[in-house]
């Protein structure tokens, strides 16, 4: 078993790594220095209990990852605001005139506004994703009902359309310079984890020669969601069109939960069957991960070391280079 217990994602000019309830964001700032912020999630006993239940823990993990991802993305983006803007300079001068109590109140207000905006962004992202990847394919597949009588085949065509939209979306956004660099940081994240799990010291040289693909990748999770949804919608059907759409929406948490269990299994075990089933996700990562440069690798290493004692883990698990 090769499982370090850490996971992460790329952010703007940086990498976020998570180990249990602790996560760190490492960002390469415009002055080329690396900023590392370490935070701890606050969990309720109810959520901790849910995270032990198969399927349900996948739903919680998905929503949690989305929220955490948005939060760290906004934090990393804050380093690249225009510091020469006159409004910003005026704001800084005004900030210096405030008392400690006023600064505290202002910070609390800004934090509340930030959380509200973050929550709204997460909700909007979910709504757009549901419309683009579930509602749109369902309506487009309706055009085939004029020439195809099999409901199972229609459901299969719907799944193919959904997959095509997803792949097309990834292909289009990967053409933008910012997304290309984000995918390079994504590669850095995977390379760091693979370096540790293969028993190598976490150095730039060792990370550079490690694989940029990993079976626990979020990209693989999304692809597995698409593939599993095809099977679900082919065999679980109702006659009413409105109920069909509602059923698809209701099954999304279940599909996400099942997909999470598969990714979790793939990350924990290394056998021919699991490896074969992981191939589609690994192929997908050829689009979403790029080879990072050494500066990006340094950022990845900084984020790992902020939350994970990789030397201790390698010793406890007797992991040797191979």
HELIX and SHEET records of a PDB file:
HELIX    1   1 UNK A   45  UNK A   50  1                                   6    
HELIX    2   2 UNK A   56  UNK A   77  1                                  22    
HELIX    3   3 UNK A   78  UNK A   80  5                                   3    
HELIX    4   4 UNK A   86  UNK A   97  1                                  12    
HELIX    5   5 UNK A  100  UNK A  130  1                                  31    
HELIX    6   6 UNK A  131  UNK A  135  3                                   5    
HELIX    7   7 UNK A  136  UNK A  141  1                                   6    
HELIX    8   8 UNK A  142  UNK A  146  5                                   5    
HELIX    9   9 UNK A  151  UNK A  173  1                                  23    
HELIX   10  10 UNK A  177  UNK A  197  1                                  21    
HELIX   11  11 UNK A  204  UNK A  208  1                                   5    
HELIX   12  12 UNK A  218  UNK A  235  1                                  18    
HELIX   13  13 UNK A  241  UNK A  268  1                                  28    
HELIX   14  14 UNK A  272  UNK A  277  1                                   6    
HELIX   15  15 UNK A  279  UNK A  288  1                                  10    
HELIX   16  16 UNK A  294  UNK A  307  1                                  14    
HELIX   17  17 UNK A  310  UNK A  316  1                                   7    
SHEET    1   A 4 UNK A   6  UNK A  11  0                                        
SHEET    2   A 4 UNK A  14  UNK A  19 -1                                        
SHEET    3   A 4 UNK A  22  UNK A  28 -1                                        
SHEET    4   A 4 UNK A  34  UNK A  40 -1                                        
END                                                                             
